Amino acid sequence: MPDKLALYKSKRDFSITSEPAEGGTPAKDALTFVIQKHWASRLHYDFRIELDGTMKSWAVPKGPSYDTHDKRMAVHVEDHPISYSDFEGTIPEKQYGAGKVIVWDKGTWEPEGNPHEGYRKGNLKFRLHGHKMHGNWVLVRMKGRGDEKQEPWLLIKEKDDYARPAEEFSVVDEMPDSVKALPMPGTSEKVPAKVKEKAPATKTAAKGKPAAKTARTTKAKADTAAAKAADKARDASLPEGVVGAQLPKEFAPELATLVDAPPANPEEWVFEVKFDGYRMLTRIENGEVRLITRNNNDWTDKLGPLQKELERMGLPDGWYDGEIVVHDANGRPNFGLLQLAFDGSNRAEIMYFIFDAPYLGGYDLRKVALVERRALLEGALKQAKQSKLVRFSDEFGDDPEGLVAAACKIGLEGVIGKRRDSHYVSRRSPDWIKLKCGLRQEFVIVGYTDPKGSRKGVGSLLLATHDKEGVLRYAGNVGSGFNAESLRDVTAKLKALDTDVSPFPPRTVPGRKHHWVKPELIAEVSFSEWTEAGAVRHPVFQGLRSDKPAAGITRELPVHVKDIEMNDEDAPQNEPPGMVEGKLPATLKITNGDRVVDEKSGATKMDVIRYYALVGKLMMEHLKARPVSLVRAPSGIKGDLVFQKHADIKKLPGMKNMDQALDPEHPPMLEVGNIAGILSAAQWNALEFHTQNATSKAYDTPDRMVFDLDPGEGVEWPAMQEAGQVMRAFLEELGLSPFLKTSGGKGLHVVVPVKGGKDWDTVKGFSQAIVQHLAKTLPDRFSAKSGAKNRVGKIFIDYLRNGQGATTVCAWSARARPGLGISVPLAWDELKTLKSSDQWNVLNAHTRLDTGNDPWEGYAKAAKTLTAAMKQLGYKP
């Protein structure tokens, strides 16, 4: 019989590649499938299904889509051995398919009808049971032109309960990682026992009331009654919205919105106690427990007993969301006692009330209705070893007005309301609301007064909040609510922060004898009302907080309850969405994602946004605190380009305005605050990000020089490589430390970190002197003058990038040029093998991600003053 793997074997040298030559045992109970994410010359996804003893294979360039309107190209390739389904690794260079391979998804598949006939006729319908791939799909062979080397097929999602529009969900972006370590779906190991034996998803955790509907069984007909029964059991075991996913390393919680009254439709809400404690996230993976604050601070070491208790319980892997508290003698949460427990002043037990689980047991539950998430959570807690310290946060009734009154009467802080059908989002949301018993919030401590009478330590604390511009505003003082222990604790911490600098204009604070402190400590204070002057009336100190940054403390104003009916996308965006590297945030609404930006590469707007999601973390190292300008391409790179130095940031989450005092004659400069800012700018059609040579902390003194080596007509690439090395040698001869990056176009950028506080004119003048010296020494190679006629056959070294307000394209930025090249940091020894300055582009950047910013390791420490170099060159400013 002919060898079905003959073509596969003929393309590979198994003495070099670690790919399997053959082998693998056909499945006994079900046919298997695998999708391998393959970083070859271009990223693609290899879809393989087991049939007739081999893995029938298709290369899907864009990966699968849950949108039934998307018809994803699937190129039919040679059969692979069954053993290939487990292959992960890197195929060596110069081998067929060279590049990294991971097992992106795996599972079982069920054909609809006769699979051999469907495969032969080019219309193969099937159902997938994977970690990421679910429901009904079809592979359809296209009518080719007859000259194709490989058959073109289409992979299409069929209409069922799993289908989702592309603008709402992208499986390749939401779940980019390997599942090799996960058990095979559909086996007894599919769901960890702690999760599998959960409370029924159709019941609420507290009273067994009907909850949101679970996923309906698929409409597709299976071949046998047994297959239908298996479908129903599998779909009913988990609620709608559940998807398999690896546990993210970092996670940001959902935050509640303060409102002025209970909602008018309480039956649509779940109400819980508002605990008087610290918000705490728990990450559990392979039995290891980490306790993380809402601002991503790791407090595991501070909470050793709680960590051990959670490990003892044996909970499933996941991210758990809750609140830690300490109860007083009457069984009420007491914030002051919690603070003392941290400081070791008493031995009170810290309790942990868990109210949500956005990730649980290998599944992403963020798209699952709240009541069903809570049912899964409660089931997991019941199956774990029971604990007196770790508890489920039960519902608190269904009459919000009565609940708030009762909460206030027994001394609780208030009530939290959550929409029963809401999804979990990593930001402040109108789907979670706070109903407080009284006014209470955090304040920055900016000073204190002396004690009077027999009191020791401090008399009162001077309070402040930040306004919209980040300026501290006086908010009154608090002197009541202390006991001897808390007074000693606060006094010791304040004394360590003493300063002579007042944060306010003269005579802002009544009285004369004030002691100022650095604005780093946060006080939790309850009070009766705000005065017209913006101060608190009848304040009572509740305790210090260390789980929030002082810079984020503002005056908390309630939202009218009627306004919380706004659309989710219009919800308050006080904090950036939680970002997981390589993924698009759920809050990012992408418009015209399929519009082609660059005809040469075929790259779309969505390709650009996905690229920036991949490199966002790397790019932020080069963007942080620098003024940025954007090059926008609303009509693609062939249309008009817009150079944007200023913008209205209201619709650009993650983008910030710099202090206008840095450049008082112009509107505020832009700054990218976080990765979300990069993505919102890309959604706004920004292709290029350019930065200046100084940061906001010291804008008058540049911290780098940039030399842009720009080839003129007739200059070949080897001459550019040689020029880069000449530039490096001369700068090092001057005692400076140059770093290299591609421009993403035709040139090279040489970047020199500097220190010493020289002003813009001095730095620019010295950079010009360097270029003029090189052009005078090597006139046949270099030109110090711009303009095409001045650099025919020469390389223009552009020093003008060093003037105030001038910019250079940022490392990892794309370029608005055919091919969408990107600017990439390089090690100097890589220059000799570099093929071109646009060797890496938006579509093949993944081949460079493992190297990342490593070539620029030590950049900050390499900064030198310019004094000695200026003296050696004979330059006098």
Number of C-alpha atoms within 10 A of each C-alpha: 3 5 8 15 16 12 13 16 18 9 12 17 13 13 7 11 17 15 19 18 16 14 13 14 10 17 12 7 7 13 16 24 24 25 26 26 26 26 21 19 13 14 21 18 23 23 26 24 23 23 17 11 16 22 24 20 21 26 22 23 17 14 22 23 22 26 20 17 15 15 16 18 22 28 21 20 19 17 22 26 22 26 17 20 24 15 16 19 14 18 20 14 12 8 14 13 18 16 19 18 22 21 23 23 28 29 23 23 22 19 19 18 14 11 16 13 11 18 16 10 11 17 17 21 20 20 21 19 22 24 25 22 24 22 24 26 23 19 22 21 21 14 10 11 7 8 7 8 9 13 17 18 23 21 24 23 24 20 18 18 16 19 18 18 13 16 13 13 16 19 17 20 16 16 22 16 18 18 22 16 8 16 17 20 18 16 10 11 12 16 21 17 15 21 25 18 15 19 20 17 25 18 17 24 24 15 10 12 11 11 18 20 13 18 17 14 17 18 12 16 12 19 13 9 10 10 13 17 13 14 19 15 12 13 18 17 16 22 23 21 17 21 22 22 23 21 20 16 10 13 22 21 24 20 21 18 23 19 21 15 18 20 20 10 8 18 13 15 23 22 26 21 21 21 23 21 24 20 21 24 28 23 22 23 17 11 15 13 21 20 22 22 21 18 15 16 14 16 16 17 11 13 15 12 14 21 18 13 17 22 17 14 16 19 25 24 24 24 27 20 24 23 19 22 27 23 19 14 7 9 8 16 22 22 23 25 24 26 23 19 19 14 12 10 13 12 11 16 15 19 20 24 19 24 20 24 26 25 28 31 27 23 22 22 27 20 18 23 23 27 28 27 29 27 24 29 27 26 21 25 23 19 19 18 14 14 14 8 16 19 17 18 20 18 17 18 15 16 13 25 15 11 20 22 15 15 19 16 11 10 13 20 26 21 25 24 27 21 19 23 20 19 18 23 21 20 20 20 22 27 24 23 28 26 26 22 18 13 16 20 15 24 27 30 25 30 26 25 19 14 13 11 6 5 11 13 19 21 19 20 26 23 25 29 24 19 13 9 9 13 14 20 20 23 23 21 26 23 17 15 15 17 11 10 11 20 17 14 17 18 16 13 12 24 16 10 15 16 15 10 11 16 18 14 8 8 8 11 14 9 8 8 9 18 20 22 23 18 22 14 21 23 22 17 23 21 16 13 15 14 11 7 9 15 17 23 16 15 20 19 22 23 22 23 20 14 17 17 13 20 15 16 19 20 17 13 11 15 17 14 17 13 11 20 13 12 9 13 11 11 17 15 15 12 14 20 25 20 21 18 17 20 20 26 21 16 18 16 13 19 13 12 17 12 15 18 29 19 14 11 14 15 18 18 27 19 19 23 23 21 24 26 24 21 21 24 18 16 23 19 11 14 23 16 20 22 25 25 27 23 21 22 22 18 14 20 20 14 10 11 18 13 15 15 17 16 17 11 15 10 11 19 24 22 25 21 18 20 15 12 10 15 14 10 8 10 15 20 22 24 24 26 19 21 29 25 21 27 27 22 25 26 22 17 24 26 27 23 27 21 24 25 25 21 18 16 10 11 19 18 22 26 25 18 21 25 25 22 24 22 26 22 12 11 16 13 16 14 14 23 19 14 19 21 16 13 19 20 15 15 17 13 13 16 16 21 20 26 21 24 25 27 29 28 22 18 24 27 28 21 19 21 21 23 16 13 15 17 15 20 16 18 25 22 17 23 23 18 19 23 21 19 16 18 20 13 11 11 14 12 21 26 27 23 17 16 11 13 11 15 23 16 19 25 29 26 31 20 25 18 18 27 20 19 17 13 19 20 22 25 26 31 25 29 24 23 18 15 24 27 27 30 26 28 22 20 14 16 10 10 21 12 8 15 12 20 24 24 18 23 25 23 21 18 22 21 18 13 12 9 11 19 19 12 18 17 11 9 15 12 10 16 18 19 16 20 13 13 19 19 11 12 14 11 13 11 10
